[in-house]
Amino acid sequence: MANLGVLSSLPQTSKYARIYGFTGAREYTYAYFSDELNHVSIREGIRMSGAARATYRHLDLNHLEGLLKKSTATTKIIVTDGVFSQDGDIAPLPDLLQLAELYDAALYVDDAHGTGILGENGGGICEHFGVTSARIIYMGTLSKAYGGIGGFIATEAHIAKIIRLACSAYGFTSALPPDQAVALSEAVDMVVDEPERRARLWENQRYFVTRMSELPYPLVSTGSPIVPILVGDEDAADALALSLGESGIHVDAVRFPAVPLRKARLRIQLNAGHTSQDIDQLIDTLRVHQHGASATIMSTLGMTKIKRDEPAGNEAL
């Protein structure tokens, strides 16, 4: 993947296969350290690996460091989303890499929502932060910004060789269909050669966040094109999404078990094709429902900032 600046990458047709396949390339001296809000495919893949595992509180580097300190595993792997799918916040990659270097760990980054979006050339979270390291195992998808199917793992050549040999989910899968390969090659070129598309996306993101400040709805985060509106109550989130749909605006309501109970939200996903008029229509429609929704939000949450739940207990490392 030339725009990632890596020499070796592994294309694959399924995100779940990439996660399960990678975690299959392990011995029982491995230990995984996973953010509590990582994608479910990561959590399930780590669980199925049989290796030791620990979950650290979302973006809590002190908690992560404490777990790394007490681990006796010979191989440690820190695992994180690049952009978290339901909250939209961006992982602090330089800080995570610093911990990886301090405790001699690998850093596995699932950048499904950052690939093609973050960075000057759409190279993802590593380009966004200007970070390169042989410790980073970078996974990107071809199904979001690039509009196709499948994805890839980009890493050092010797690690790629291990994955090729050890991961049955890679070795026994099918190749991308030729039409997809051609279309995706063009899409990758577009991301690099047409930066104005990405610029429009970020203009839309900033405009939406600015307009949302006029309304009482709390936002979960504002750092990426995924900008969730926190509602709290599951039924209220469903009702609000239904009302928006009746006005011609499709918005997903995300609720338990995808997010913790009473942390339901509307997952606003901006793209370069939206216009300021589209965003104004969304804001105006939300304004119509703001009084009832505001009362529900405040009674459910009692605050405008999310309090994170404690992660589940960890297995011994």
C-alpha positions in Angstrom: 0.0 0.0 0.0 2.1 2.9 -1.3 0.2 5.6 0.4 0.8 4.0 3.7 4.6 3.9 3.1 4.9 0.2 3.8 6.7 -2.5 1.8 4.5 -5.5 2.7 0.8 -5.9 3.0 -1.7 -8.7 3.1 -5.0 -8.2 1.3 -8.0 -10.2 2.5 -11.7 -10.3 1.8 -13.1 -10.2 5.3 -12.4 -7.9 8.3 -13.5 -10.7 10.7 -11.1 -13.1 8.9 -8.2 -10.6 9.3 -8.9 -10.3 13.1 -9.4 -14.0 13.7 -6.5 -14.9 11.4 -4.1 -12.6 13.0 -4.9 -13.8 16.5 -4.5 -17.4 15.3 -0.8 -16.6 14.7 0.2 -17.0 18.4 1.6 -19.2 21.0 0.3 -19.3 24.6 3.1 -17.0 25.8 1.4 -14.2 24.0 -0.7 -11.6 25.8 -3.2 -9.1 24.3 -4.0 -5.8 25.8 -7.2 -4.5 24.3 -9.1 -1.2 24.7 -12.5 -1.9 26.2 -14.2 -0.1 23.2 -12.4 -2.0 20.5 -14.6 -3.4 17.7 -16.4 -6.6 18.6 -14.4 -8.6 16.0 -11.2 -7.7 17.9 -12.6 -8.7 21.2 -14.0 -12.0 19.8 -10.8 -12.8 17.9 -8.7 -12.3 21.0 -11.0 -14.4 23.1 -10.9 -17.2 20.6 -7.1 -17.1 20.3 -6.8 -18.8 23.7 -3.9 -16.4 24.6 -3.7 -14.4 27.8 -5.7 -11.2 27.6 -6.4 -8.0 29.5 -8.9 -5.2 28.8 -7.9 -1.6 29.7 -10.3 1.3 30.3 -11.0 3.3 27.2 -7.9 5.4 26.3 -6.7 5.0 29.9 -2.9 4.8 29.4 -2.2 4.6 33.1 -4.4 1.5 33.4 -2.8 0.0 30.3 0.7 0.6 31.7 -0.2 -1.1 34.9 -1.4 -4.2 33.1 1.8 -4.2 30.9 4.0 -3.9 34.0 2.6 -6.9 35.8 2.4 -9.1 32.7 5.0 -12.0 32.5 4.2 -12.8 28.8 7.2 -13.0 26.5 5.3 -11.4 23.7 2.9 -8.5 24.4 0.5 -7.0 21.9 -1.4 -3.8 22.5 -4.5 -3.7 20.4 -6.5 -0.6 19.6 -9.0 0.9 17.1 -7.6 3.9 15.2 -10.9 5.7 15.1 -13.5 4.1 17.5 -16.5 3.1 15.6 -19.3 4.0 18.0 -17.7 7.0 19.7 -15.7 8.5 16.9 -12.7 9.4 19.0 -9.1 8.9 17.8 -6.6 6.7 19.6 -3.5 8.5 21.0 -1.1 6.6 18.7 2.2 8.3 19.8 1.4 7.6 23.4 0.5 4.0 22.8 3.6 3.5 20.7 5.7 5.0 23.6 4.3 2.4 25.9 4.9 -0.3 23.3 8.5 0.7 23.2 8.9 0.9 26.9 7.5 -2.6 27.5 8.8 -4.2 24.3 5.3 -4.8 22.9 3.8 -4.8 19.4 1.1 -2.3 18.6 -1.8 -3.6 16.5 -4.0 -0.9 15.0 -7.4 -1.5 13.4 -7.8 1.7 11.4 -10.9 0.8 9.6 -12.4 4.2 10.1 -9.2 6.1 9.5 -7.9 4.5 6.3 -8.5 7.0 3.5 -9.7 9.6 5.9 -7.0 10.7 8.3 -3.6 12.1 7.2 -2.6 14.5 4.5 -2.8 11.8 1.8 -5.5 9.6 3.4 -2.8 7.3 4.8 -4.7 6.8 8.1 -3.8 7.3 11.7 -0.1 6.8 11.3 0.2 9.5 8.7 -2.2 11.7 10.8 0.3 11.6 13.7 3.4 11.3 11.6 4.3 8.0 13.3 6.2 5.1 11.8 7.6 2.1 13.7 8.5 -1.5 13.0 6.3 -2.3 16.1 3.1 -1.2 14.4 0.9 -3.8 12.7 -1.6 -1.8 10.7 -4.9 -3.1 9.6 -7.0 -1.1 7.2 -10.3 -1.7 5.4 -11.3 -1.3 1.8 -15.0 -1.3 2.6 -15.5 2.3 4.0 -13.6 5.2 2.5 -12.7 3.1 -0.6 -16.2 1.8 -1.1 -15.3 -1.8 -1.8 -14.9 -5.0 0.1 -12.0 -6.6 2.1 -9.0 -5.1 3.7 -5.3 -5.5 4.4 -2.7 -5.8 7.1 0.5 -3.7 6.5 3.6 -4.5 8.5 7.2 -5.5 8.4 8.1 -8.2 5.9 9.1 -10.8 8.5 5.8 -10.3 10.4 3.9 -10.6 7.1 5.6 -13.8 6.4 4.6 -15.2 9.8 1.0 -14.2 9.2 1.0 -15.8 5.8 2.3 -19.1 7.1 0.4 -19.3 10.4 -3.0 -17.8 9.8 -5.5 -20.3 8.3 -8.0 -17.5 7.8 -5.6 -15.9 5.4 -4.2 -19.0 3.7 -7.5 -20.6 3.0 -9.6 -17.6 2.0 -10.4 -16.4 -1.5 -8.8 -13.6 -3.4 -10.6 -10.4 -4.1 -12.8 -10.6 -7.3 -11.0 -9.0 -10.2 -13.6 -6.2 -10.7 -13.2 -5.3 -7.0 -9.4 -5.2 -7.3 -9.6 -2.8 -10.3 -12.2 -0.6 -8.7 -10.2 -0.4 -5.5 -7.0 0.4 -7.3 -8.8 3.4 -8.8 -10.3 4.4 -5.4 -6.9 4.4 -3.8 -5.6 6.6 -6.5 -8.6 9.0 -6.1 -7.9 9.3 -2.3 -4.3 10.4 -3.0 -4.9 12.5 -6.2 -8.2 14.2 -5.2 -7.5 15.7 -1.7 -10.4 18.1 -2.3 -12.8 15.3 -1.5 -11.3 14.8 1.9 -11.2 18.5 2.5 -14.9 18.7 1.8 -15.5 15.9 4.3 -13.6 17.8 7.1 -15.4 21.0 6.2 -18.7 19.2 6.6 -17.5 17.7 9.9 -16.6 21.2 11.3 -19.8 22.8 10.1 -21.9 20.0 11.7 -20.2 20.3 15.0 -20.6 24.1 14.9 -24.3 23.9 14.1 -24.8 21.3 16.8 -23.6 23.8 19.4 -27.0 25.5 18.9 -28.9 22.5 20.3 -29.0 20.8 23.7 -27.8 17.4 22.5 -24.5 16.3 23.9 -21.9 15.0 21.5 -19.8 12.0 22.4 -16.8 13.3 20.5 -15.9 15.7 17.7 -12.6 14.5 16.4 -13.6 12.5 13.3 -16.4 12.3 10.7 -18.2 9.9 13.1 -20.0 12.3 15.5 -22.4 10.5 17.8 -25.3 12.4 19.4 -25.8 11.0 22.9 -29.4 10.2 23.7 -29.2 7.7 26.6 -32.5 6.0 26.6 -32.8 3.2 24.0 -36.4 3.8 23.1 -35.9 7.5 22.8 -33.0 7.0 20.4 -35.1 4.7 18.3 -37.9 7.2 18.3 -35.7 10.0 17.3 -34.1 8.0 14.5 -37.6 7.1 13.3 -38.7 10.7 13.3 -35.6 11.7 11.3 -36.3 8.9 8.8 -39.9 10.2 8.3 -38.3 13.5 7.4 -36.1 11.9 4.8 -32.9 11.7 6.9 -31.4 8.3 7.5 -29.5 8.1 10.8 -28.6 4.9 12.7 -29.7 4.6 16.3 -27.0 2.6 18.2 -28.1 0.9 21.3 -27.2 -2.0 23.7 -25.4 -4.3 23.2 -23.3 -2.3 20.7 -22.9 0.4 23.4 -23.5 0.2 27.2 -27.1 0.3 28.5 -28.6 3.8 28.6 -25.8 5.1 26.5 -27.8 4.9 23.2 -26.9 7.4 20.6 -27.5 8.6 17.0 -24.4 7.8 15.0 -24.0 10.7 12.6 -21.6 9.6 9.7 -20.6 12.6 7.6 -19.3 12.2 4.1 -17.9 14.4 1.3 -21.1 14.1 -0.7 -23.2 16.0 2.0 -23.9 19.6 1.4 -24.3 22.4 4.0 -28.0 22.3 3.1 -28.2 18.6 4.0 -26.6 19.4 7.4 -28.9 22.4 7.9 -31.9 20.1 7.3 -30.6 17.6 9.9 -30.1 20.4 12.4 -33.5 21.9 11.7 -35.2 18.6 12.2 -33.4 17.9 15.4 -34.4 21.3 16.6 -38.1 20.4 16.2 -37.6 17.5 18.5 -35.1 19.1 20.9 -37.5 19.8 23.9 -38.7 16.3 24.4 -35.4 14.8 23.6 -33.5 17.2 25.9 -35.7 16.2 28.8 -35.1 12.5 28.1 -31.4 13.0 27.8 -31.0 14.9 31.0 -33.2 12.5 33.0 -31.4 9.5 31.6 -27.8 10.7 31.9 -27.9 13.5 34.4 -24.9 15.0 32.7 -23.5 15.9 29.3 -20.4 13.7 29.4 -20.2 10.0 29.3 -18.9 8.1 32.3 -17.2 4.9 31.2 -18.2 1.6 32.7 -15.5 -0.5 34.3 -14.2 -3.2 32.0 -14.8 -6.8 32.7 -12.3 -8.7 34.8 -9.1 -9.7 33.2 -7.6 -13.1 32.9 -4.3 -13.7 34.6 -1.3 -12.6 32.6 
